Amino acid sequence: MITMSRKESRRLHIIHQALDEKITQVDAASVVGLTDRQMRRLIKRVREEGDGGICHRSRGKTSNHRIPRKIKDKALKLYRERYSDFGPTLASEKLLESHQIALSDETLRLWLNQEDVPYRKRKKRAHRQWRERKKHFGEMVQMDGSHHDWFEGRGPKCVLMGYIDDATGNAYGRFYGYEGTLPAMDSFKRYAQCYGIPQIVYLDRHSTYKSTAKQTVEEELTDKKPQSQFERALSELVIKVIHAHSPQAKGRIERLFRTLQDRLVKEMRLAGIHTVEQANEFLKRWLPVYNRKFRVTAAAEADLHRPVLPARELDKILCIQEERTVRNDFTIAHNGKLYQIEERVKAKKVMVEERLDGSLHITTPSQDLRYREITTLPVKQGSKPRVSTQRKRGWTPPPDHPWRRPIKRQPGTK
């Protein structure tokens, strides 16, 4: 019994037409899309060997490029022992990187299916309308924090503050203990020092990035919206802020986090990383490799990142700022503490700045003021005890009080 493909079956029919001299060999070659020489060779083979001559000579033979069984067994053993929760793509990369076993992801996937080895498969996701990328590097950056068990129980809980350029997919990130104002500012400062200041930052509606406060009367009169500390800092850096209304709207950063929660977690496991400090050092080496592999070329060549400001100016902007009123004795209160300004100030209002390095600065628009913390409040000398001026109310005894009981007279008394 001869098994042949539909294509071979069609060719065989045309060859029989040529053998019966119903069509010429040139016409037969034109019909099936072969050269005249190749058609003459096939006709000769069918004439000598019969219909089986139409089949390819390599059918049923072992390929010269077949991977040896020994390598297949080794790869499957390593997958079961070390990479059982890896997908075929990442597993094939690690087999080449760590064990010098060169496999395509599809070859590994085929082997896993043949041996009934379970592996991680992608889930089908709902279709979303595609948004065209920005054309320039630095035109827009998506930013967010990812809460995940990054150390798989080996270390403390932490958050990855991540950035991805919209035009190129270039990724940047750093680990922090929580997602808040200071981590957002610190990570943005490091991003800006690395690449420059982007034109637009795309954020979600986390309270760190968008204020939940209601407008004050002054803000309503001036038509200003309340800003979070991070919004205010970006505004001072002349960066346009866009707030997404859903996770799907900032799909690039969400997809980046899904990839990192798979690849980065496993890479850190293999590297034995279990602290935030180790993870941040690892990211410095790992992210450039990741970007070389997955970054795409922007549609336009220009880099729209602006040059970063000097460190002193950047520190003054990327900090928590609170306005305080100066008292008559040149003191201010901040976070339950009292501070003495050690120089005369004409301004009635000053700005208290909590910098990223943990220092506290009290400033006016023109100067940085000297101050000291007042740890003990002075006790006033000769102070008299307070005398109450309230009149005491008369006291009325209750009905069962002895004073209200009737007096019983003894016999013989008047």
ZASEVO-863139 format. One record per residue (C-alpha): x, y, z; residue number from 1; residue in one letter. Coordinates in nm, 3 decimals. Example, Ala and Ser with C-alpha at 12.3 -4.5 7.8 and 13.67 -1.06 7.14 Angstrom:
% ZASEVO-863139
+---------+---------+---------+-----+-----+
|    east |   north |      up |   n | res |
+---------+---------+---------+-----+-----+
|   1.230 |  -0.450 |   0.780 |   1 |   A |
|   1.367 |  -0.106 |   0.714 |   2 |   S |
+---------+---------+---------+-----+-----+
END
This chain:
% ZASEVO-863139
+---------+---------+---------+-----+-----+
|    east |   north |      up |   n | res |
+---------+---------+---------+-----+-----+
|   0.000 |   0.000 |   0.000 |   1 |   M |
|   0.139 |   0.338 |  -0.102 |   2 |   I |
|   0.072 |   0.640 |   0.120 |   3 |   T |
|   0.108 |   0.973 |  -0.053 |   4 |   M |
|   0.006 |   1.329 |   0.008 |   5 |   S |
|  -0.267 |   1.514 |  -0.183 |   6 |   R |
|   0.000 |   1.710 |  -0.365 |   7 |   K |
|   0.174 |   1.389 |  -0.478 |   8 |   E |
|  -0.159 |   1.237 |  -0.577 |   9 |   S |
|  -0.235 |   1.537 |  -0.798 |  10 |   R |
|   0.109 |   1.520 |  -0.957 |  11 |   R |
|   0.069 |   1.147 |  -1.023 |  12 |   L |
|  -0.257 |   1.212 |  -1.209 |  13 |   H |
|  -0.088 |   1.468 |  -1.435 |  14 |   I |
|   0.210 |   1.235 |  -1.490 |  15 |   I |
|  -0.024 |   0.956 |  -1.605 |  16 |   H |
|  -0.178 |   1.203 |  -1.851 |  17 |   Q |
|   0.171 |   1.272 |  -1.988 |  18 |   A |
|   0.258 |   0.898 |  -2.001 |  19 |   L |
|  -0.060 |   0.835 |  -2.202 |  20 |   D |
|   0.054 |   1.120 |  -2.430 |  21 |   E |
|  -0.265 |   1.315 |  -2.365 |  22 |   K |
|  -0.059 |   1.621 |  -2.272 |  23 |   I |
|   0.303 |   1.708 |  -2.334 |  24 |   T |
|   0.569 |   1.697 |  -2.065 |  25 |   Q |
|   0.608 |   2.077 |  -2.092 |  26 |   V |
|   0.234 |   2.130 |  -2.030 |  27 |   D |
|   0.242 |   1.881 |  -1.740 |  28 |   A |
|   0.531 |   2.071 |  -1.578 |  29 |   A |
|   0.345 |   2.401 |  -1.619 |  30 |   S |
|   0.025 |   2.260 |  -1.460 |  31 |   V |
|   0.195 |   2.133 |  -1.143 |  32 |   V |
|   0.442 |   2.421 |  -1.118 |  33 |   G |
|   0.766 |   2.229 |  -1.186 |  34 |   L |
|   1.050 |   2.282 |  -1.430 |  35 |   T |
|   1.063 |   2.074 |  -1.748 |  36 |   D |
|   1.373 |   1.893 |  -1.623 |  37 |   R |
|   1.216 |   1.801 |  -1.289 |  38 |   Q |
|   0.901 |   1.676 |  -1.463 |  39 |   M |
|   1.106 |   1.452 |  -1.698 |  40 |   R |
|   1.284 |   1.307 |  -1.393 |  41 |   R |
|   0.952 |   1.228 |  -1.218 |  42 |   L |
|   0.803 |   1.071 |  -1.532 |  43 |   I |
|   1.109 |   0.848 |  -1.571 |  44 |   K |
|   1.089 |   0.738 |  -1.205 |  45 |   R |
|   0.716 |   0.654 |  -1.227 |  46 |   V |
|   0.775 |   0.462 |  -1.552 |  47 |   R |
|   1.051 |   0.252 |  -1.388 |  48 |   E |
|   0.919 |   0.212 |  -1.030 |  49 |   E |
|   0.545 |   0.253 |  -1.067 |  50 |   G |
|   0.324 |   0.491 |  -0.869 |  51 |   D |
|   0.554 |   0.465 |  -0.566 |  52 |   G |
|   0.821 |   0.653 |  -0.758 |  53 |   G |
|   0.630 |   0.976 |  -0.700 |  54 |   I |
|   0.705 |   0.964 |  -0.324 |  55 |   C |
|   1.000 |   1.150 |  -0.180 |  56 |   H |
|   1.315 |   0.943 |  -0.139 |  57 |   R |
|   1.360 |   1.048 |   0.227 |  58 |   S |
|   1.019 |   0.919 |   0.335 |  59 |   R |
|   1.049 |   0.665 |   0.616 |  60 |   G |
|   1.419 |   0.735 |   0.671 |  61 |   K |
|   1.575 |   0.891 |   0.979 |  62 |   T |
|   1.667 |   1.257 |   0.926 |  63 |   S |
|   2.036 |   1.344 |   0.918 |  64 |   N |
|   1.951 |   1.639 |   1.146 |  65 |   H |
|   1.768 |   1.433 |   1.406 |  66 |   R |
|   1.879 |   1.511 |   1.762 |  67 |   I |
|   2.035 |   1.204 |   1.927 |  68 |   P |
|   1.821 |   1.015 |   2.179 |  69 |   R |
|   2.086 |   1.074 |   2.447 |  70 |   K |
|   2.042 |   1.451 |   2.423 |  71 |   I |
|   1.663 |   1.420 |   2.422 |  72 |   K |
|   1.669 |   1.210 |   2.741 |  73 |   D |
|   1.906 |   1.457 |   2.909 |  74 |   K |
|   1.691 |   1.757 |   2.813 |  75 |   A |
|   1.371 |   1.593 |   2.941 |  76 |   L |
|   1.542 |   1.490 |   3.265 |  77 |   K |
|   1.664 |   1.846 |   3.325 |  78 |   L |
|   1.318 |   1.981 |   3.246 |  79 |   Y |
|   1.154 |   1.749 |   3.501 |  80 |   R |
|   1.413 |   1.821 |   3.771 |  81 |   E |
|   1.479 |   2.197 |   3.731 |  82 |   R |
|   1.239 |   2.360 |   3.487 |  83 |   Y |
|   0.908 |   2.183 |   3.545 |  84 |   S |
|   0.718 |   2.512 |   3.583 |  85 |   D |
|   0.892 |   2.678 |   3.286 |  86 |   F |
|   0.722 |   2.718 |   2.950 |  87 |   G |
|   0.895 |   2.555 |   2.648 |  88 |   P |
|   1.031 |   2.891 |   2.524 |  89 |   T |
|   1.203 |   2.990 |   2.849 |  90 |   L |
|   1.309 |   2.632 |   2.920 |  91 |   A |
|   1.480 |   2.601 |   2.579 |  92 |   S |
|   1.666 |   2.927 |   2.649 |  93 |   E |
|   1.789 |   2.800 |   2.987 |  94 |   K |
|   1.892 |   2.463 |   2.842 |  95 |   L |
|   2.115 |   2.646 |   2.594 |  96 |   L |
|   2.243 |   2.903 |   2.843 |  97 |   E |
|   2.317 |   2.672 |   3.137 |  98 |   S |
|   2.363 |   2.327 |   2.978 |  99 |   H |
|   2.471 |   2.399 |   2.618 | 100 |   Q |
|   2.178 |   2.201 |   2.475 | 101 |   I |
|   2.056 |   2.380 |   2.161 | 102 |   A |
|   1.685 |   2.316 |   2.103 | 103 |   L |
|   1.405 |   2.514 |   1.949 | 104 |   S |
|   1.106 |   2.578 |   2.171 | 105 |   D |
|   0.884 |   2.384 |   1.929 | 106 |   E |
|   1.114 |   2.078 |   1.942 | 107 |   T |
|   1.098 |   2.082 |   2.322 | 108 |   L |
|   0.721 |   2.129 |   2.309 | 109 |   R |
|   0.692 |   1.827 |   2.074 | 110 |   L |
|   0.903 |   1.611 |   2.306 | 111 |   W |
|   0.697 |   1.713 |   2.610 | 112 |   L |
|   0.378 |   1.619 |   2.429 | 113 |   N |
|   0.523 |   1.286 |   2.312 | 114 |   Q |
|   0.628 |   1.195 |   2.668 | 115 |   E |
|   0.304 |   1.331 |   2.824 | 116 |   D |
|   0.504 |   1.574 |   3.039 | 117 |   V |
|   0.275 |   1.857 |   3.161 | 118 |   P |
|   0.401 |   2.210 |   3.096 | 119 |   Y |
|   0.281 |   2.565 |   3.140 | 120 |   R |
|   0.050 |   2.680 |   2.861 | 121 |   K |
|  -0.071 |   3.027 |   2.778 | 122 |   R |
|  -0.433 |   3.103 |   2.849 | 123 |   K |
|  -0.647 |   3.258 |   2.580 | 124 |   K |
|  -0.731 |   3.617 |   2.671 | 125 |   R |
|  -1.016 |   3.840 |   2.567 | 126 |   A |
|  -0.957 |   4.039 |   2.249 | 127 |   H |
|  -0.872 |   4.405 |   2.305 | 128 |   R |
|  -0.857 |   4.685 |   2.054 | 129 |   Q |
|  -0.497 |   4.748 |   1.957 | 130 |   W |
|  -0.348 |   5.093 |   2.012 | 131 |   R |
|  -0.067 |   5.206 |   1.785 | 132 |   E |
|   0.268 |   5.258 |   1.956 | 133 |   R |
|   0.413 |   5.604 |   1.996 | 134 |   K |
|   0.669 |   5.681 |   1.726 | 135 |   K |
|   0.959 |   5.808 |   1.939 | 136 |   H |
|   1.165 |   5.666 |   2.221 | 137 |   F |
|   1.089 |   5.874 |   2.530 | 138 |   G |
|   0.759 |   6.008 |   2.399 | 139 |   E |
|   0.557 |   5.812 |   2.656 | 140 |   M |
|   0.648 |   5.581 |   2.943 | 141 |   V |
|   0.403 |   5.354 |   3.123 | 142 |   Q |
|   0.470 |   5.316 |   3.495 | 143 |   M |
|   0.318 |   5.099 |   3.768 | 144 |   D |
|   0.396 |   4.883 |   4.072 | 145 |   G |
|   0.369 |   4.504 |   4.069 | 146 |   S |
|   0.279 |   4.321 |   4.392 | 147 |   H |
|   0.394 |   3.960 |   4.368 | 148 |   H |
|   0.575 |   3.688 |   4.564 | 149 |   D |
|   0.897 |   3.770 |   4.383 | 150 |   W |
|   1.117 |   3.553 |   4.609 | 151 |   F |
|   0.871 |   3.259 |   4.625 | 152 |   E |
|   0.875 |   3.264 |   5.006 | 153 |   G |
|   1.256 |   3.284 |   5.033 | 154 |   R |
|   1.256 |   3.653 |   5.127 | 155 |   G |
|   1.039 |   3.949 |   5.228 | 156 |   P |
|   0.740 |   4.077 |   5.037 | 157 |   K |
|   0.826 |   4.357 |   4.797 | 158 |   C |
|   0.697 |   4.557 |   4.501 | 159 |   V |
|   0.859 |   4.601 |   4.161 | 160 |   L |
|   0.829 |   4.961 |   4.039 | 161 |   M |
|   0.836 |   4.908 |   3.663 | 162 |   G |
|   0.868 |   5.130 |   3.356 | 163 |   Y |
|   0.824 |   5.046 |   2.987 | 164 |   I |
|   0.876 |   5.278 |   2.692 | 165 |   D |
|   0.571 |   5.276 |   2.465 | 166 |   D |
|   0.761 |   5.303 |   2.136 | 167 |   A |
|   1.035 |   5.045 |   2.195 | 168 |   T |
|   0.924 |   4.826 |   2.485 | 169 |   G |
|   1.246 |   4.914 |   2.670 | 170 |   N |
|   1.198 |   4.804 |   3.033 | 171 |   A |
|   1.331 |   4.943 |   3.361 | 172 |   Y |
|   1.254 |   4.844 |   3.718 | 173 |   G |
|   1.361 |   4.843 |   4.081 | 174 |   R |
|   1.236 |   4.663 |   4.393 | 175 |   F |
|   1.099 |   4.842 |   4.701 | 176 |   Y |
|   0.933 |   4.737 |   5.024 | 177 |   G |
|   0.602 |   4.901 |   4.931 | 178 |   Y |
|   0.429 |   5.102 |   4.658 | 179 |   E |
|   0.414 |   5.461 |   4.772 | 180 |   G |
|   0.522 |   5.817 |   4.708 | 181 |   T |
|   0.890 |   5.786 |   4.804 | 182 |   L |
|   0.947 |   5.461 |   4.607 | 183 |   P |
|   0.772 |   5.618 |   4.306 | 184 |   A |
|   0.989 |   5.929 |   4.325 | 185 |   M |
|   1.311 |   5.737 |   4.385 | 186 |   D |
|   1.248 |   5.496 |   4.098 | 187 |   S |
|   1.157 |   5.783 |   3.864 | 188 |   F |
|   1.474 |   5.970 |   3.961 | 189 |   K |
|   1.683 |   5.661 |   3.878 | 190 |   R |
|   1.498 |   5.615 |   3.547 | 191 |   Y |
|   1.556 |   5.981 |   3.455 | 192 |   A |
|   1.926 |   5.959 |   3.542 | 193 |   Q |
|   1.952 |   5.651 |   3.321 | 194 |   C |
|   1.750 |   5.760 |   3.015 | 195 |   Y |
|   1.634 |   6.120 |   3.065 | 196 |   G |
|   1.297 |   6.282 |   3.138 | 197 |   I |
|   1.008 |   6.149 |   2.922 | 198 |   P |
|   0.739 |   6.366 |   2.768 | 199 |   Q |
|   0.438 |   6.170 |   2.901 | 200 |   I |
|   0.394 |   5.932 |   3.194 | 201 |   V |
|   0.098 |   5.691 |   3.181 | 202 |   Y |
|  -0.027 |   5.587 |   3.528 | 203 |   L |
|  -0.317 |   5.414 |   3.696 | 204 |   D |
|  -0.541 |   5.566 |   3.962 | 205 |   R |
|  -0.354 |   5.441 |   4.269 | 206 |   H |
|  -0.362 |   5.704 |   4.547 | 207 |   S |
|   0.014 |   5.749 |   4.504 | 208 |   T |
|  -0.037 |   5.872 |   4.148 | 209 |   Y |
|  -0.378 |   6.044 |   4.169 | 210 |   K |
|  -0.505 |   6.240 |   4.466 | 211 |   S |
|  -0.827 |   6.125 |   4.630 | 212 |   T |
|  -0.872 |   6.455 |   4.820 | 213 |   A |
|  -1.166 |   6.685 |   4.754 | 214 |   K |
|  -1.115 |   7.034 |   4.618 | 215 |   Q |
|  -1.070 |   7.307 |   4.877 | 216 |   T |
|  -1.257 |   7.637 |   4.843 | 217 |   V |
|  -0.939 |   7.806 |   4.711 | 218 |   E |
|  -0.891 |   7.528 |   4.453 | 219 |   E |
|  -1.252 |   7.558 |   4.340 | 220 |   E |
|  -1.215 |   7.934 |   4.298 | 221 |   L |
|  -0.895 |   7.895 |   4.093 | 222 |   T |
|  -1.025 |   7.585 |   3.908 | 223 |   D |
|  -0.735 |   7.371 |   4.029 | 224 |   K |
|  -0.758 |   7.000 |   4.098 | 225 |   K |
|  -0.589 |   6.848 |   4.403 | 226 |   P |
|  -0.266 |   6.667 |   4.318 | 227 |   Q |
|  -0.080 |   6.387 |   4.485 | 228 |   S |
|   0.283 |   6.453 |   4.576 | 229 |   Q |
|   0.399 |   6.249 |   4.276 | 230 |   F |
|   0.164 |   6.434 |   4.039 | 231 |   E |
|   0.292 |   6.765 |   4.171 | 232 |   R |
|   0.655 |   6.658 |   4.115 | 233 |   A |
|   0.587 |   6.548 |   3.755 | 234 |   L |
|   0.400 |   6.872 |   3.693 | 235 |   S |
|   0.703 |   7.073 |   3.811 | 236 |   E |
|   0.917 |   6.869 |   3.572 | 237 |   L |
|   0.674 |   6.969 |   3.291 | 238 |   V |
|   0.566 |   6.609 |   3.227 | 239 |   I |
|   0.217 |   6.535 |   3.099 | 240 |   K |
|   0.038 |   6.282 |   3.322 | 241 |   V |
|  -0.231 |   6.049 |   3.184 | 242 |   I |
|  -0.437 |   5.832 |   3.420 | 243 |   H |
|  -0.568 |   5.502 |   3.283 | 244 |   A |
|  -0.927 |   5.405 |   3.358 | 245 |   H |
|  -0.862 |   5.028 |   3.344 | 246 |   S |
|  -0.571 |   4.781 |   3.358 | 247 |   P |
|  -0.630 |   4.698 |   2.990 | 248 |   Q |
|  -0.566 |   5.062 |   2.895 | 249 |   A |
|  -0.203 |   5.031 |   3.010 | 250 |   K |
|  -0.160 |   4.689 |   2.857 | 251 |   G |
|   0.213 |   4.713 |   2.785 | 252 |   R |
|   0.317 |   4.749 |   3.149 | 253 |   I |
|   0.069 |   4.478 |   3.253 | 254 |   E |
|   0.212 |   4.237 |   2.993 | 255 |   R |
|   0.564 |   4.326 |   3.107 | 256 |   L |
|   0.472 |   4.236 |   3.465 | 257 |   F |
|   0.322 |   3.902 |   3.354 | 258 |   R |
|   0.644 |   3.823 |   3.169 | 259 |   T |
|   0.865 |   3.925 |   3.462 | 260 |   L |
|   0.652 |   3.734 |   3.711 | 261 |   Q |
|   0.733 |   3.428 |   3.502 | 262 |   D |
|   1.087 |   3.480 |   3.373 | 263 |   R |
|   1.241 |   3.704 |   3.640 | 264 |   L |
|   1.109 |   3.497 |   3.930 | 265 |   V |
|   1.266 |   3.182 |   3.785 | 266 |   K |
|   1.593 |   3.358 |   3.703 | 267 |   E |
|   1.621 |   3.483 |   4.063 | 268 |   M |
|   1.539 |   3.135 |   4.190 | 269 |   R |
|   1.825 |   2.989 |   3.985 | 270 |   L |
|   2.056 |   3.266 |   4.110 | 271 |   A |
|   1.961 |   3.204 |   4.475 | 272 |   G |
|   1.840 |   3.561 |   4.537 | 273 |   I |
|   1.633 |   3.623 |   4.851 | 274 |   H |
|   1.673 |   3.992 |   4.949 | 275 |   T |
|   1.566 |   4.320 |   4.793 | 276 |   V |
|   1.928 |   4.442 |   4.775 | 277 |   E |
|   2.039 |   4.128 |   4.590 | 278 |   Q |
|   1.740 |   4.154 |   4.356 | 279 |   A |
|   1.821 |   4.516 |   4.264 | 280 |   N |
|   2.183 |   4.426 |   4.189 | 281 |   E |
|   2.062 |   4.133 |   3.978 | 282 |   F |
|   1.825 |   4.362 |   3.782 | 283 |   L |
|   2.117 |   4.585 |   3.681 | 284 |   K |
|   2.274 |   4.287 |   3.500 | 285 |   R |
|   1.959 |   4.109 |   3.383 | 286 |   W |
|   1.747 |   4.393 |   3.239 | 287 |   L |
|   2.000 |   4.497 |   2.970 | 288 |   P |
|   2.004 |   4.135 |   2.845 | 289 |   V |
|   1.623 |   4.127 |   2.849 | 290 |   Y |
|   1.601 |   4.457 |   2.657 | 291 |   N |
|   1.846 |   4.341 |   2.390 | 292 |   R |
|   1.626 |   4.037 |   2.332 | 293 |   K |
|   1.279 |   4.196 |   2.338 | 294 |   F |
|   1.321 |   4.567 |   2.266 | 295 |   R |
|   1.192 |   4.678 |   1.924 | 296 |   V |
|   1.306 |   4.964 |   1.702 | 297 |   T |
|   1.102 |   5.284 |   1.728 | 298 |   A |
|   0.923 |   5.407 |   1.415 | 299 |   A |
|   1.121 |   5.734 |   1.430 | 300 |   A |
|   1.487 |   5.775 |   1.523 | 301 |   E |
|   1.465 |   6.080 |   1.752 | 302 |   A |
|   1.497 |   6.029 |   2.129 | 303 |   D |
|   1.244 |   6.261 |   2.298 | 304 |   L |
|   1.384 |   6.217 |   2.650 | 305 |   H |
|   1.488 |   6.558 |   2.782 | 306 |   R |
|   1.823 |   6.601 |   2.962 | 307 |   P |
|   1.793 |   6.536 |   3.332 | 308 |   V |
|   1.817 |   6.833 |   3.572 | 309 |   L |
|   2.115 |   6.875 |   3.806 | 310 |   P |
|   2.090 |   6.650 |   4.112 | 311 |   A |
|   2.029 |   6.943 |   4.349 | 312 |   R |
|   1.728 |   7.068 |   4.152 | 313 |   E |
|   1.594 |   6.717 |   4.100 | 314 |   L |
|   1.614 |   6.643 |   4.475 | 315 |   D |
|   1.421 |   6.962 |   4.552 | 316 |   K |
|   1.138 |   6.858 |   4.318 | 317 |   I |
|   1.125 |   6.483 |   4.385 | 318 |   L |
|   1.042 |   6.510 |   4.754 | 319 |   C |
|   0.738 |   6.534 |   4.981 | 320 |   I |
|   0.647 |   6.902 |   5.024 | 321 |   Q |
|   0.420 |   7.040 |   5.297 | 322 |   E |
|   0.344 |   7.408 |   5.361 | 323 |   E |
|   0.365 |   7.524 |   5.724 | 324 |   R |
|   0.283 |   7.852 |   5.904 | 325 |   T |
|   0.562 |   8.025 |   6.097 | 326 |   V |
|   0.459 |   8.113 |   6.454 | 327 |   R |
|   0.550 |   8.434 |   6.632 | 328 |   N |
|   0.842 |   8.261 |   6.804 | 329 |   D |
|   0.975 |   8.137 |   6.466 | 330 |   F |
|   0.873 |   7.778 |   6.525 | 331 |   T |
|   0.676 |   7.540 |   6.305 | 332 |   I |
|   0.505 |   7.208 |   6.374 | 333 |   A |
|   0.545 |   6.910 |   6.141 | 334 |   H |
|   0.443 |   6.546 |   6.190 | 335 |   N |
|   0.394 |   6.595 |   6.566 | 336 |   G |
|   0.736 |   6.759 |   6.614 | 337 |   K |
|   0.836 |   7.118 |   6.681 | 338 |   L |
|   1.118 |   7.291 |   6.492 | 339 |   Y |
|   1.291 |   7.620 |   6.578 | 340 |   Q |
|   1.402 |   7.831 |   6.281 | 341 |   I |
|   1.736 |   7.983 |   6.378 | 342 |   E |
|   1.714 |   8.297 |   6.167 | 343 |   E |
|   1.463 |   8.576 |   6.121 | 344 |   R |
|   1.211 |   8.507 |   5.847 | 345 |   V |
|   0.977 |   8.763 |   5.695 | 346 |   K |
|   0.767 |   8.497 |   5.526 | 347 |   A |
|   0.461 |   8.373 |   5.711 | 348 |   K |
|   0.466 |   8.044 |   5.521 | 349 |   K |
|   0.756 |   7.804 |   5.468 | 350 |   V |
|   0.789 |   7.472 |   5.282 | 351 |   M |
|   0.894 |   7.157 |   5.463 | 352 |   V |
|   1.065 |   6.911 |   5.228 | 353 |   E |
|   1.122 |   6.543 |   5.308 | 354 |   E |
|   1.399 |   6.441 |   5.068 | 355 |   R |
|   1.465 |   6.093 |   4.927 | 356 |   L |
|   1.782 |   6.057 |   5.136 | 357 |   D |
|   1.576 |   6.097 |   5.457 | 358 |   G |
|   1.684 |   6.456 |   5.529 | 359 |   S |
|   1.439 |   6.732 |   5.623 | 360 |   L |
|   1.468 |   7.081 |   5.471 | 361 |   H |
|   1.276 |   7.398 |   5.561 | 362 |   I |
|   1.281 |   7.644 |   5.274 | 363 |   T |
|   1.142 |   7.964 |   5.134 | 364 |   T |
|   1.139 |   8.040 |   4.760 | 365 |   P |
|   1.479 |   8.210 |   4.798 | 366 |   S |
|   1.669 |   8.023 |   5.071 | 367 |   Q |
|   1.724 |   7.703 |   5.267 | 368 |   D |
|   1.666 |   7.785 |   5.635 | 369 |   L |
|   1.872 |   7.666 |   5.931 | 370 |   R |
|   1.667 |   7.499 |   6.205 | 371 |   Y |
|   1.682 |   7.265 |   6.500 | 372 |   R |
|   1.432 |   7.024 |   6.652 | 373 |   E |
|   1.288 |   7.117 |   6.989 | 374 |   I |
|   1.287 |   6.797 |   7.191 | 375 |   T |
|   1.166 |   6.938 |   7.530 | 376 |   T |
|   0.924 |   7.224 |   7.576 | 377 |   L |
|   1.036 |   7.496 |   7.828 | 378 |   P |
|   0.840 |   7.525 |   8.152 | 379 |   V |
|   0.718 |   7.876 |   8.241 | 380 |   K |
|   0.866 |   8.013 |   8.568 | 381 |   Q |
|   0.638 |   8.143 |   8.843 | 382 |   G |
|   0.326 |   8.009 |   8.693 | 383 |   S |
|   0.030 |   8.010 |   8.930 | 384 |   K |
|  -0.210 |   7.719 |   8.958 | 385 |   P |
|  -0.530 |   7.769 |   8.774 | 386 |   R |
|  -0.832 |   7.867 |   8.980 | 387 |   V |
|  -1.167 |   7.747 |   8.867 | 388 |   S |
|  -1.423 |   8.024 |   8.812 | 389 |   T |
|  -1.720 |   7.792 |   8.781 | 390 |   Q |
|  -1.980 |   7.810 |   9.062 | 391 |   R |
|  -2.044 |   7.488 |   9.243 | 392 |   K |
|  -2.398 |   7.363 |   9.212 | 393 |   R |
|  -2.597 |   7.284 |   9.528 | 394 |   G |
|  -2.624 |   6.920 |   9.619 | 395 |   W |
|  -2.965 |   6.762 |   9.664 | 396 |   T |
|  -2.966 |   6.434 |   9.860 | 397 |   P |
|  -3.144 |   6.132 |   9.704 | 398 |   P |
|  -3.487 |   6.024 |   9.838 | 399 |   P |
|  -3.341 |   5.731 |  10.037 | 400 |   D |
|  -3.075 |   5.943 |  10.208 | 401 |   H |
|  -3.087 |   5.931 |  10.593 | 402 |   P |
|  -3.152 |   6.303 |  10.604 | 403 |   W |
|  -3.485 |   6.246 |  10.428 | 404 |   R |
|  -3.607 |   5.966 |  10.654 | 405 |   R |
|  -3.889 |   6.060 |  10.902 | 406 |   P |
|  -3.769 |   6.109 |  11.259 | 407 |   I |
|  -3.909 |   5.859 |  11.507 | 408 |   K |
|  -3.967 |   6.011 |  11.852 | 409 |   R |
|  -3.904 |   5.806 |  12.162 | 410 |   Q |
|  -4.197 |   5.755 |  12.406 | 411 |   P |
|  -4.211 |   6.018 |  12.672 | 412 |   G |
|  -4.047 |   6.285 |  12.459 | 413 |   T |
|  -4.211 |   6.600 |  12.333 | 414 |   K |
+---------+---------+---------+-----+-----+
END
